[in-house]
Amino acid sequence: MNSLTTLAAGALLVLSSGSAFAESHIDPAISGAMNARQSHMRLYAFNLGILGSMAQDKAPYDAEAASAAAANLAALASLNQMFYWPQGSDTSFEGSRALPAIWETFPAILEKATALSDAAANLATVAGTDLDSLKAAFGPVGGACGDCHKSFRQPDS
């Protein structure tokens, strides 16, 4: 075998192994992104649960806890989530409820994210003030979450 043939065979081997390597790692990458975004959503839900219990008079108002949970929401809403949403990580993967519309109408989801970030920042400024302020600022946060879920998440089965 001459050196040109050896080089060509080596290049072919590298290229074919690279595509096989890439194909074998698509699912774990998407799975990792889905796990990250679902964990992020669970953190939203956890903190919303603390605040919602107070806002719905199911738990006593605690200014310190309200401030902390609202600050957590504001921090979560301000995180860059671009790596959570790789193309193809929609409902075609088990465990994902993300609708393809996320990638088809990208500017729309940015608007929803901005609405949540703004509402969460407002909640963080008033949650520790008093229960009435918490209740007034809690609604827009829930509304922002709901708007995004209606447009971009498959409903519960």
C-alpha positions in Angstrom: 0.0 0.0 0.0 1.5 3.3 -1.0 1.5 6.3 1.3 -1.4 8.1 -0.5 -3.6 5.0 -0.2 -2.7 4.7 3.5 -3.4 8.4 4.1 -6.8 8.1 2.3 -7.7 4.9 4.2 -6.7 6.6 7.5 -8.8 9.7 6.7 -11.8 7.6 5.8 -11.4 5.7 9.1 -11.2 9.0 11.1 -14.2 10.5 9.3 -16.3 7.4 9.6 -15.5 7.0 13.3 -16.1 10.7 13.9 -19.6 10.4 12.5 -20.3 7.2 14.4 -19.0 9.0 17.5 -21.2 12.0 16.9 -24.3 9.8 16.3 -23.6 7.8 19.5 -23.5 11.0 21.5 -26.5 12.8 20.2 -29.0 11.2 22.6 -26.8 11.8 25.7 -26.3 15.5 24.8 -30.0 16.0 24.3 -30.8 14.0 27.4 -28.4 16.2 29.4 -30.0 19.4 28.1 -33.5 18.0 28.9 -32.4 17.1 32.4 -31.0 20.6 32.9 -34.1 22.4 31.7 -36.4 20.0 33.7 -34.3 20.6 36.8 -34.5 24.3 36.2 -38.3 24.0 35.9 -38.5 22.0 39.1 -36.6 24.8 40.9 -39.1 27.3 39.5 -42.0 25.0 40.8 -40.4 24.5 44.2 -40.0 28.3 44.8 -43.4 29.0 43.3 -44.9 26.5 45.7 -43.5 28.3 48.7 -44.9 31.6 47.5 -48.1 30.2 46.2 -48.9 28.6 49.5 -48.6 32.0 51.2 -50.5 33.8 48.4 -53.3 31.3 48.7 -53.4 31.5 52.5 -52.4 27.9 52.8 -49.3 28.8 54.7 -48.6 31.7 57.0 -46.9 34.7 55.5 -43.2 34.7 56.2 -41.4 37.8 54.9 -38.0 36.2 55.0 -39.1 33.0 53.2 -41.0 35.0 50.7 -38.0 37.2 50.0 -35.7 34.2 49.6 -38.1 32.3 47.3 -38.8 35.3 45.2 -35.1 36.1 44.9 -34.5 32.5 43.8 -37.2 32.9 41.1 -35.6 36.1 39.8 -32.2 34.5 39.7 -33.5 31.5 37.9 -35.4 33.7 35.4 -32.2 35.6 34.7 -30.0 32.6 33.9 -29.1 32.0 30.2 -30.9 28.9 29.2 -29.7 28.7 25.6 -28.0 25.3 26.2 -31.2 23.7 27.6 -32.9 23.8 24.3 -31.0 22.0 21.6 -32.8 21.6 18.3 -34.6 18.2 18.3 -35.1 18.0 22.1 -38.9 18.2 21.7 -41.7 15.7 22.3 -40.0 13.3 19.9 -37.9 12.3 23.0 -39.4 10.4 25.8 -39.7 12.7 28.9 -39.9 15.9 26.9 -43.1 18.0 26.7 -41.4 20.7 24.7 -43.4 21.5 21.6 -41.6 22.0 18.2 -43.0 25.6 18.2 -40.2 26.6 20.5 -37.7 26.3 17.7 -40.2 27.4 15.0 -41.0 30.7 16.6 -37.9 31.6 18.6 -38.5 35.3 19.0 -41.9 34.5 20.7 -40.2 32.4 23.4 -37.8 35.2 24.1 -40.7 37.5 24.7 -42.2 35.0 27.1 -38.9 34.6 28.9 -38.6 38.4 29.2 -42.1 38.6 30.7 -41.2 36.0 33.3 -37.9 37.7 34.1 -39.6 41.0 34.5 -42.5 39.6 36.7 -40.0 37.6 38.8 -37.8 40.7 39.4 -40.9 42.7 40.4 -42.0 39.9 42.8 -38.5 39.9 44.3 -38.7 43.6 45.2 -42.0 43.3 47.0 -42.4 39.7 48.3 -40.9 40.5 51.7 -42.9 43.7 52.2 -46.3 42.2 53.2 -48.8 39.6 52.1 -50.9 41.9 49.9 -47.8 43.0 48.0 -46.8 39.3 47.5 -50.3 38.4 46.3 -50.4 41.3 43.8 -47.0 40.5 42.3 -47.5 36.7 42.4 -50.2 36.7 39.7 -48.1 38.1 36.9 -45.4 35.5 37.6 -47.9 32.7 37.4 -49.4 34.3 34.3 -46.0 34.4 32.6 -45.4 30.8 33.4 -48.8 29.8 32.1 -48.5 31.8 28.9 -45.3 30.0 28.0 -46.6 26.6 28.9 -49.8 27.1 26.8 -47.7 28.0 23.8 -44.7 25.7 24.1 -45.4 22.7 26.3 -47.5 19.7 25.7 -50.3 19.4 28.2 -50.3 16.8 30.9 -51.7 13.5 29.7 
